[in-house]
Amino acid sequence: MSDRLTARFWVDAYLARLRLVDIPAFVVAHGDDTGGTVMIKLNTLDGQAWLFHRTFDLASGARVWDVLAEGDEANVDAVLARQRATDPDLWVIEVEDRQGRHMLDAEGLG
């Protein structure tokens, strides 16, 4: 997310981008509209999931999406629950795609 964009604006743009390619996604937790952190849970509907969050690439200084947790969906949900318990402003978007598409690497979403 660019520092110039609000969390709500980025989430709305992300959901619109997913709709364009028919990837279902849902707001599971509505965080702070202005500065809330956004996490993306990718559910491949086979008991597996990935949890993505934004980090800084120290080499380039860029903000990138990185995997915080992956594997059994119950374990990923446990990590997500711990994150939500410590950050009441957290946005959680759940993406459901059997092919594992999340569009986080698409131009304009970095």
C-alpha positions as a Markdown table, in Angstrom:
| # | Residue | x | y | z |
|---|---|---|---|---|
| 1 | Met | 0.0 | 0.0 | 0.0 |
| 2 | Ser | 1.3 | 3.4 | -0.8 |
| 3 | Asp | 1.6 | 5.8 | 2.1 |
| 4 | Arg | -0.7 | 8.1 | 0.1 |
| 5 | Leu | -3.6 | 5.6 | -0.1 |
| 6 | Thr | -5.9 | 4.8 | 2.7 |
| 7 | Ala | -6.4 | 1.2 | 3.8 |
| 8 | Arg | -10.0 | 1.4 | 2.7 |
| 9 | Phe | -9.1 | 2.7 | -0.8 |
| 10 | Trp | -6.6 | -0.1 | -1.3 |
| 11 | Val | -9.0 | -2.8 | -0.1 |
| 12 | Asp | -11.7 | -1.5 | -2.4 |
| 13 | Ala | -9.3 | -1.5 | -5.3 |
| 14 | Tyr | -8.0 | -4.9 | -4.5 |
| 15 | Leu | -11.5 | -6.4 | -4.3 |
| 16 | Ala | -12.5 | -4.8 | -7.6 |
| 17 | Arg | -9.4 | -6.2 | -9.3 |
| 18 | Leu | -10.3 | -9.7 | -8.0 |
| 19 | Arg | -13.8 | -9.3 | -9.3 |
| 20 | Leu | -12.5 | -8.6 | -12.8 |
| 21 | Val | -10.9 | -12.0 | -12.9 |
| 22 | Asp | -13.8 | -13.8 | -11.1 |
| 23 | Ile | -11.8 | -14.6 | -7.9 |
| 24 | Pro | -14.1 | -14.6 | -4.9 |
| 25 | Ala | -12.9 | -12.5 | -1.9 |
| 26 | Phe | -14.5 | -11.3 | 1.3 |
| 27 | Val | -13.8 | -8.7 | 4.0 |
| 28 | Val | -13.5 | -10.9 | 7.1 |
| 29 | Ala | -12.4 | -8.1 | 9.4 |
| 30 | His | -12.9 | -4.4 | 8.7 |
| 31 | Gly | -10.0 | -2.5 | 10.1 |
| 32 | Asp | -9.3 | 1.2 | 10.4 |
| 33 | Asp | -10.3 | 2.9 | 7.2 |
| 34 | Thr | -7.3 | 5.2 | 7.2 |
| 35 | Gly | -4.3 | 3.4 | 8.5 |
| 36 | Gly | -5.2 | -0.2 | 9.2 |
| 37 | Thr | -2.9 | -3.0 | 8.3 |
| 38 | Val | -4.2 | -5.4 | 5.6 |
| 39 | Met | -3.6 | -9.1 | 5.6 |
| 40 | Ile | -4.7 | -11.4 | 2.9 |
| 41 | Lys | -5.7 | -15.0 | 3.6 |
| 42 | Leu | -5.6 | -17.2 | 0.5 |
| 43 | Asn | -7.9 | -20.3 | 0.9 |
| 44 | Thr | -7.4 | -22.9 | -1.9 |
| 45 | Leu | -10.5 | -24.8 | -0.7 |
| 46 | Asp | -8.6 | -28.0 | -0.1 |
| 47 | Gly | -7.7 | -27.5 | 3.6 |
| 48 | Gln | -4.7 | -25.4 | 2.8 |
| 49 | Ala | -4.2 | -21.6 | 3.2 |
| 50 | Trp | -1.6 | -18.9 | 3.0 |
| 51 | Leu | -1.5 | -15.6 | 5.0 |
| 52 | Phe | 0.1 | -12.6 | 3.4 |
| 53 | His | 1.2 | -9.4 | 5.0 |
| 54 | Arg | 3.2 | -6.4 | 3.9 |
| 55 | Thr | 6.9 | -6.1 | 4.7 |
| 56 | Phe | 9.9 | -4.0 | 3.7 |
| 57 | Asp | 12.5 | -5.5 | 1.4 |
| 58 | Leu | 15.6 | -4.2 | 3.1 |
| 59 | Ala | 17.7 | -4.6 | -0.1 |
| 60 | Ser | 15.4 | -2.4 | -2.3 |
| 61 | Gly | 13.5 | -0.4 | 0.4 |
| 62 | Ala | 10.2 | -1.4 | -1.4 |
| 63 | Arg | 7.1 | -2.7 | 0.4 |
| 64 | Val | 6.4 | -6.2 | -0.7 |
| 65 | Trp | 3.8 | -8.9 | 0.1 |
| 66 | Asp | 5.3 | -11.8 | 2.0 |
| 67 | Val | 3.9 | -15.1 | 3.4 |
| 68 | Leu | 3.4 | -14.9 | 7.2 |
| 69 | Ala | 2.0 | -18.4 | 7.5 |
| 70 | Glu | 1.1 | -21.3 | 5.2 |
| 71 | Gly | -0.1 | -24.8 | 5.4 |
| 72 | Asp | -3.1 | -26.4 | 7.1 |
| 73 | Glu | -6.0 | -23.8 | 7.1 |
| 74 | Ala | -6.6 | -24.3 | 10.9 |
| 75 | Asn | -3.0 | -23.4 | 11.6 |
| 76 | Val | -3.1 | -20.4 | 9.4 |
| 77 | Asp | -6.4 | -19.3 | 11.1 |
| 78 | Ala | -4.6 | -19.6 | 14.5 |
| 79 | Val | -1.8 | -17.3 | 13.3 |
| 80 | Leu | -4.5 | -14.9 | 12.0 |
| 81 | Ala | -6.4 | -15.0 | 15.3 |
| 82 | Arg | -3.2 | -14.0 | 17.2 |
| 83 | Gln | -2.6 | -11.1 | 14.8 |
| 84 | Arg | -6.2 | -9.9 | 15.2 |
| 85 | Ala | -6.0 | -10.1 | 19.0 |
| 86 | Thr | -3.0 | -7.7 | 19.0 |
| 87 | Asp | -4.2 | -5.3 | 16.3 |
| 88 | Pro | -7.8 | -4.1 | 16.5 |
| 89 | Asp | -7.3 | -2.0 | 13.3 |
| 90 | Leu | -6.4 | -5.0 | 11.2 |
| 91 | Trp | -8.2 | -5.7 | 7.9 |
| 92 | Val | -8.5 | -9.3 | 6.8 |
| 93 | Ile | -9.5 | -10.2 | 3.3 |
| 94 | Glu | -10.1 | -13.9 | 2.5 |
| 95 | Val | -9.5 | -14.9 | -1.1 |
| 96 | Glu | -10.9 | -18.2 | -2.3 |
| 97 | Asp | -9.3 | -19.7 | -5.3 |
| 98 | Arg | -8.5 | -23.4 | -6.0 |
| 99 | Gln | -5.7 | -22.3 | -8.4 |
| 100 | Gly | -4.0 | -20.3 | -5.7 |
| 101 | Arg | -4.4 | -16.9 | -7.4 |
| 102 | His | -4.3 | -13.8 | -5.2 |
| 103 | Met | -3.3 | -11.0 | -7.6 |
| 104 | Leu | -0.9 | -9.5 | -5.0 |
| 105 | Asp | 1.9 | -9.6 | -7.6 |
| 106 | Ala | -0.3 | -7.7 | -10.2 |
| 107 | Glu | 0.8 | -4.3 | -11.3 |
| 108 | Gly | -0.7 | -1.6 | -9.1 |
| 109 | Leu | -1.3 | -3.8 | -6.1 |
| 110 | Gly | 2.2 | -3.8 | -4.7 |
